[in-house]
Amino acid sequence: MGHAKTSYVRLPCRGSYKQPYDRDRPHRICPRCAEPLIHVGSAFAAPPRRDTAAWRALSVLLHAGVHFHKSCCGGPGYRPRTLREIRERMAYARRTGEPFADALVRYDLP
């Protein structure tokens, strides 16, 4: 049986690559620009390369430490897809004092 694949992205190139995960070689290089890739998890679905707003939203998620790893019950859970959803969750985090990464993965805001 083959190894499960996981996703790696390069934000400036807007490139996403599925590759087998190897603990001995955790760092991968982008085939387009030869810079390091970011490991985002096996439940990641890349936005279209032309969708700059979606890639900006993805950039905010990754810089906040939010990734797309599968849980025991299925996928990674809720992840905001638009900058509007991210702004709403940022405002909620500021208002309540909840950590930014936790507010980003909330499905519903109270």
Backbone as ProteinMPNN parsed JSONL, in Angstrom:
{"seq_chain_A": "MGHAKTSYVRLPCRGSYKQPYDRDRPHRICPRCAEPLIHVGSAFAAPPRRDTAAWRALSVLLHAGVHFHKSCCGGPGYRPRTLREIRERMAYARRTGEPFADALVRYDLP", "coords_chain_A": {"N_chain_A": [[0.838, -1.172, 0.0], [0.547, 2.23, -0.827], [1.97, 5.374, 0.309], [0.106, 7.85, 2.069], [-0.909, 10.938, 0.641], [-0.087, 14.381, 1.109], [-0.676, 17.927, 1.247], [1.249, 20.662, -0.026], [2.069, 24.105, -0.202], [2.976, 27.071, -2.042], [2.855, 30.294, -1.464], [3.542, 32.85, -2.865], [3.826, 31.895, -5.514], [1.407, 30.799, -5.893], [0.98, 28.07, -5.92], [0.111, 24.646, -5.539], [0.849, 21.476, -4.275], [0.549, 17.997, -4.162], [2.085, 15.582, -2.293], [3.772, 12.624, -1.169], [3.944, 12.238, 2.363], [6.847, 12.467, 4.25], [8.578, 11.745, 7.054], [11.305, 11.898, 7.383], [12.084, 13.739, 5.546], [10.929, 16.529, 5.836], [10.858, 19.094, 4.713], [10.062, 20.694, 1.706], [10.672, 21.701, -1.708], [9.664, 24.265, -3.923], [8.72, 23.541, -7.225], [8.546, 25.534, -9.133], [9.839, 27.962, -8.314], [11.941, 27.265, -6.68], [11.961, 27.774, -3.943], [11.177, 27.284, -0.402], [8.374, 25.149, 0.384], [5.17, 25.282, 2.061], [3.857, 23.138, 4.454], [0.575, 22.141, 4.452], [-1.383, 20.265, 5.039], [-3.404, 17.241, 4.701], [-6.09, 17.531, 4.047], [-6.484, 19.682, 2.415], [-7.768, 21.861, -0.065], [-6.919, 23.465, -2.88], [-7.401, 26.879, -3.876], [-8.468, 28.27, -7.073], [-5.773, 29.317, -9.206], [-5.982, 31.9, -10.259], [-7.649, 33.233, -8.519], [-7.185, 35.674, -6.606], [-8.119, 36.822, -4.211], [-8.941, 34.62, -2.684], [-6.476, 33.355, -2.313], [-5.203, 35.294, -0.796], [-6.762, 35.181, 1.51], [-6.146, 32.566, 2.274], [-3.448, 32.923, 2.833], [-3.572, 34.543, 5.136], [-4.743, 32.701, 6.913], [-2.744, 30.666, 7.034], [-0.534, 32.099, 8.027], [-1.51, 32.639, 10.528], [-1.31, 30.243, 11.693], [-3.134, 28.255, 11.146], [-4.025, 25.184, 9.805], [-4.753, 22.445, 7.512], [-5.383, 19.77, 8.426], [-6.628, 16.45, 8.646], [-9.218, 15.382, 10.847], [-10.304, 13.031, 13.39], [-12.922, 12.628, 12.742], [-13.381, 13.242, 10.104], [-12.935, 15.87, 7.861], [-10.952, 18.951, 8.075], [-12.528, 20.691, 9.468], [-14.271, 23.851, 9.861], [-13.131, 26.444, 7.724], [-12.476, 29.778, 6.939], [-13.25, 31.257, 3.77], [-13.269, 33.671, 2.493], [-12.124, 37.104, 2.471], [-13.834, 38.762, 3.823], [-15.129, 37.06, 5.686], [-12.893, 36.495, 7.242], [-12.237, 39.044, 8.243], [-14.526, 39.497, 9.842], [-14.157, 37.532, 11.803], [-11.739, 38.354, 12.878], [-12.487, 40.779, 14.057], [-14.252, 39.79, 15.96], [-12.455, 38.313, 17.546], [-10.846, 40.377, 18.565], [-12.771, 41.778, 20.056], [-13.602, 39.893, 21.999], [-11.301, 38.783, 23.058], [-10.496, 36.28, 22.433], [-8.129, 33.91, 21.164], [-6.658, 34.592, 17.994], [-6.275, 32.534, 16.034], [-8.06, 30.594, 16.977], [-10.512, 31.916, 16.722], [-10.648, 32.132, 13.974], [-11.293, 29.56, 13.064], [-13.835, 29.101, 13.921], [-17.111, 28.053, 13.277], [-19.637, 29.347, 13.467], [-20.276, 32.657, 14.495], [-20.986, 34.02, 17.666]], "CA_chain_A": [[0.0, 0.0, 0.0], [1.338, 3.442, -0.946], [1.865, 6.372, 1.36], [-0.908, 8.881, 1.884], [-0.336, 12.205, 0.189], [-0.462, 15.578, 1.824], [-0.496, 19.107, 0.397], [2.24, 21.7, 0.233], [1.783, 25.273, -1.033], [3.898, 28.207, -2.125], [1.934, 31.415, -1.594], [3.836, 33.785, -3.956], [3.605, 31.236, -6.807], [0.038, 30.261, -5.872], [1.1, 26.681, -6.341], [-0.237, 23.613, -4.57], [1.402, 20.207, -4.713], [0.3, 16.849, -3.285], [3.249, 14.71, -2.289], [3.777, 11.727, -0.009], [4.581, 12.816, 3.542], [8.013, 11.712, 4.684], [9.108, 12.354, 8.287], [12.747, 12.11, 7.231], [12.291, 14.86, 4.629], [9.732, 17.348, 6.019], [10.911, 20.332, 3.936], [9.971, 20.497, 0.261], [11.055, 22.861, -2.511], [8.73, 24.579, -5.005], [9.316, 23.279, -8.538], [8.507, 26.738, -9.984], [10.774, 29.029, -7.922], [12.991, 26.654, -5.862], [11.863, 28.253, -2.564], [10.507, 26.281, 0.437], [6.922, 25.005, 0.401], [4.54, 25.212, 3.38], [3.022, 21.952, 4.62], [-0.743, 22.615, 4.881], [-2.209, 19.153, 5.503], [-3.958, 16.358, 3.674], [-7.467, 17.882, 3.727], [-6.446, 20.991, 1.76], [-8.212, 22.004, -1.456], [-6.365, 24.747, -3.322], [-8.257, 27.732, -4.704], [-7.906, 28.48, -8.415], [-4.592, 30.188, -9.212], [-6.381, 33.274, -10.602], [-8.481, 33.799, -7.451], [-6.239, 36.333, -5.702], [-8.738, 37.032, -2.898], [-8.89, 33.343, -1.954], [-5.084, 33.12, -1.91], [-4.922, 36.227, 0.302], [-7.41, 34.601, 2.692], [-5.326, 31.409, 2.649], [-2.228, 33.452, 3.422], [-3.895, 34.954, 6.507], [-4.929, 31.476, 7.705], [-1.467, 29.983, 7.254], [0.303, 32.913, 8.902], [-2.081, 32.55, 11.872], [-1.048, 28.902, 12.209], [-4.263, 27.364, 10.859], [-3.702, 24.251, 8.722], [-5.866, 21.657, 6.988], [-5.165, 18.365, 8.745], [-7.856, 15.705, 8.891], [-9.456, 14.975, 12.234], [-10.814, 11.672, 13.473], [-14.308, 12.592, 12.248], [-13.489, 13.687, 8.714], [-12.062, 16.93, 7.374], [-10.297, 19.83, 9.038], [-13.475, 21.594, 10.111], [-14.548, 25.087, 9.139], [-12.07, 27.387, 7.396], [-13.039, 30.874, 6.145], [-12.78, 31.28, 2.388], [-13.225, 35.033, 1.96], [-11.535, 38.108, 3.352], [-14.926, 39.265, 4.669], [-15.253, 36.133, 6.813], [-11.707, 36.665, 8.083], [-12.393, 40.321, 8.963], [-15.536, 39.3, 10.882], [-13.566, 36.739, 12.877], [-10.725, 39.198, 13.516], [-13.211, 41.719, 14.921], [-14.754, 38.997, 17.086], [-11.312, 37.988, 18.405], [-10.479, 41.608, 19.281], [-13.837, 42.095, 21.008], [-13.738, 38.919, 23.077], [-10.011, 38.362, 23.589], [-10.22, 34.904, 22.004], [-6.975, 33.861, 20.261], [-6.999, 34.807, 16.594], [-6.366, 31.252, 15.333], [-9.287, 29.929, 17.41], [-11.652, 32.636, 16.136], [-10.69, 31.866, 12.533], [-11.872, 28.254, 12.744], [-15.222, 29.022, 14.416], [-18.1, 27.971, 12.199], [-20.589, 30.434, 13.684], [-19.918, 33.656, 15.505], [-22.151, 34.317, 18.511]], "C_chain_A": [[0.889, 1.244, 0.0], [1.113, 4.386, 0.218], [0.758, 7.367, 1.035], [-0.223, 10.175, 1.47], [-0.882, 13.359, 1.005], [-0.116, 16.781, 0.941], [0.573, 20.05, 0.919], [1.9, 22.866, -0.685], [2.944, 26.247, -1.005], [3.026, 29.409, -2.441], [2.286, 32.379, -2.722], [3.587, 33.189, -5.35], [2.147, 30.806, -6.99], [0.031, 28.825, -6.391], [0.778, 25.737, -5.205], [0.212, 22.269, -5.127], [1.08, 19.135, -3.694], [1.485, 15.911, -3.434], [3.154, 13.778, -1.092], [4.485, 12.4, 1.167], [5.693, 11.899, 3.993], [8.609, 12.415, 5.899], [10.595, 12.663, 8.179], [13.063, 13.302, 6.328], [11.077, 15.797, 4.709], [9.712, 18.607, 5.16], [10.93, 20.011, 2.444], [10.275, 21.806, -0.453], [10.046, 23.022, -3.658], [9.391, 24.297, -6.354], [9.336, 24.506, -9.457], [9.615, 27.726, -9.632], [11.926, 28.533, -7.04], [13.055, 27.22, -4.447], [11.105, 27.218, -1.734], [8.981, 26.331, 0.319], [6.44, 24.953, 1.848], [3.67, 23.961, 3.421], [1.674, 22.392, 5.179], [-1.67, 21.501, 5.33], [-2.882, 18.405, 4.371], [-5.389, 16.707, 3.279], [-7.569, 19.23, 3.009], [-6.947, 20.895, 0.325], [-7.788, 23.403, -1.906], [-7.401, 25.559, -4.094], [-7.659, 27.843, -6.107], [-6.771, 29.505, -8.378], [-4.957, 31.65, -9.481], [-7.18, 33.971, -9.508], [-7.591, 34.428, -6.383], [-6.827, 36.542, -4.309], [-8.69, 35.756, -2.064], [-7.471, 33.034, -1.494], [-4.666, 34.074, -0.802], [-5.534, 35.702, 1.594], [-6.612, 33.399, 3.189], [-4.041, 31.863, 3.325], [-2.455, 33.877, 4.872], [-4.042, 33.725, 7.402], [-3.588, 30.818, 8.035], [-0.548, 30.781, 8.17], [-0.225, 32.936, 10.341], [-1.863, 31.163, 12.476], [-2.178, 27.917, 11.991], [-3.894, 26.506, 9.653], [-4.911, 23.393, 8.405], [-5.619, 20.158, 7.196], [-6.498, 17.701, 9.035], [-7.975, 15.393, 10.375], [-10.007, 13.552, 12.223], [-12.208, 11.537, 12.862], [-14.445, 13.066, 10.814], [-12.46, 14.74, 8.367], [-11.518, 17.815, 8.469], [-11.257, 20.717, 9.813], [-13.641, 22.856, 9.286], [-13.277, 25.901, 8.92], [-12.701, 28.511, 6.569], [-12.422, 30.912, 4.751], [-12.649, 32.69, 1.831], [-12.595, 35.969, 2.975], [-12.599, 38.703, 4.272], [-15.112, 38.379, 5.899], [-14.071, 36.28, 7.775], [-11.808, 37.957, 8.889], [-13.416, 40.198, 10.088], [-14.945, 38.554, 12.071], [-12.45, 37.498, 13.594], [-11.381, 40.181, 14.481], [-13.748, 40.995, 16.148], [-13.615, 38.695, 18.064], [-10.875, 39.213, 19.206], [-11.49, 41.939, 20.371], [-13.827, 41.184, 22.225], [-12.418, 38.52, 23.722], [-9.668, 36.919, 23.245], [-9.0, 34.917, 21.077], [-7.42, 33.892, 18.795], [-7.186, 33.486, 15.843], [-7.643, 30.501, 15.711], [-10.524, 30.586, 16.796], [-11.771, 32.347, 14.646], [-11.383, 30.549, 12.201], [-13.266, 28.051, 13.34], [-16.177, 28.984, 13.249], [-19.082, 29.144, 12.293], [-20.047, 31.397, 14.717], [-21.146, 33.95, 16.343], [-22.59, 35.758, 18.37]], "O_chain_A": [[1.871, 1.306, 0.74], [0.183, 4.217, 1.007], [0.51, 7.682, -0.129], [0.895, 10.468, 1.894], [-1.998, 13.307, 1.52], [0.656, 16.653, -0.009], [0.769, 20.209, 2.124], [1.486, 22.652, -1.825], [3.768, 26.252, -0.09], [2.514, 29.535, -3.554], [1.394, 32.716, -3.5], [3.182, 33.907, -6.265], [1.715, 30.492, -8.098], [-0.817, 28.436, -7.194], [1.126, 25.991, -4.052], [-0.012, 21.961, -6.298], [1.305, 19.323, -2.498], [1.843, 15.499, -4.537], [2.515, 14.119, -0.096], [5.51, 13.057, 0.983], [5.503, 10.688, 4.104], [9.09, 13.543, 5.795], [11.086, 13.592, 8.819], [14.182, 13.815, 6.342], [10.284, 15.862, 3.77], [8.634, 19.142, 4.901], [11.704, 19.174, 1.981], [10.151, 22.886, 0.126], [9.633, 22.042, -4.278], [10.503, 24.762, -6.603], [10.061, 24.519, -10.451], [10.264, 28.274, -10.524], [12.805, 29.321, -6.69], [14.107, 27.152, -3.812], [10.448, 26.349, -2.307], [8.383, 27.397, 0.174], [7.206, 24.62, 2.752], [2.845, 23.744, 2.534], [1.621, 22.96, 6.27], [-2.684, 21.791, 5.966], [-2.926, 18.872, 3.233], [-5.866, 16.215, 2.256], [-8.633, 19.848, 3.001], [-6.597, 19.969, -0.408], [-8.255, 24.404, -1.362], [-8.183, 25.007, -4.868], [-6.481, 27.545, -6.307], [-6.816, 30.455, -7.596], [-4.29, 32.549, -8.969], [-7.37, 35.186, -9.567], [-7.28, 33.794, -5.375], [-6.101, 36.448, -3.32], [-8.426, 35.811, -0.863], [-7.279, 32.505, -0.398], [-3.856, 33.707, 0.05], [-4.908, 35.767, 2.652], [-6.423, 33.235, 4.395], [-3.598, 31.244, 4.292], [-1.625, 33.601, 5.738], [-3.527, 33.705, 8.52], [-3.335, 30.457, 9.184], [0.145, 30.199, 9.004], [0.529, 33.222, 11.271], [-2.193, 30.934, 13.639], [-2.18, 26.843, 12.592], [-3.498, 27.025, 8.609], [-5.983, 23.598, 8.974], [-5.647, 19.38, 6.243], [-7.396, 18.321, 9.605], [-6.981, 15.17, 11.065], [-10.156, 12.946, 11.163], [-12.621, 10.434, 12.504], [-15.569, 13.273, 10.356], [-11.26, 14.536, 8.552], [-11.605, 17.482, 9.65], [-10.837, 21.426, 10.728], [-13.198, 22.917, 8.139], [-12.448, 26.03, 9.821], [-13.394, 28.23, 5.591], [-11.235, 30.638, 4.573], [-11.992, 32.893, 0.809], [-12.537, 35.677, 4.169], [-12.286, 39.106, 5.392], [-15.237, 38.878, 7.017], [-14.245, 36.195, 8.991], [-11.5, 37.971, 10.081], [-13.202, 40.736, 11.174], [-15.207, 38.909, 13.221], [-12.242, 37.304, 14.791], [-10.89, 40.391, 15.59], [-13.703, 41.532, 17.255], [-13.794, 38.807, 19.277], [-10.567, 39.1, 20.392], [-11.115, 42.331, 21.476], [-14.019, 41.643, 23.351], [-12.415, 37.972, 24.824], [-8.659, 36.392, 23.715], [-8.85, 35.844, 20.281], [-8.428, 33.292, 18.421], [-8.153, 33.333, 15.096], [-8.246, 29.843, 14.863], [-11.466, 29.901, 16.398], [-12.878, 32.32, 14.109], [-12.005, 30.439, 11.144], [-13.816, 26.952, 13.271], [-16.069, 29.793, 12.328], [-19.322, 29.842, 11.308], [-19.429, 30.988, 15.7], [-22.238, 34.114, 15.799], [-23.555, 36.175, 19.011]]}, "name": "protein", "num_of_chains": 1, "seq": "MGHAKTSYVRLPCRGSYKQPYDRDRPHRICPRCAEPLIHVGSAFAAPPRRDTAAWRALSVLLHAGVHFHKSCCGGPGYRPRTLREIRERMAYARRTGEPFADALVRYDLP"}
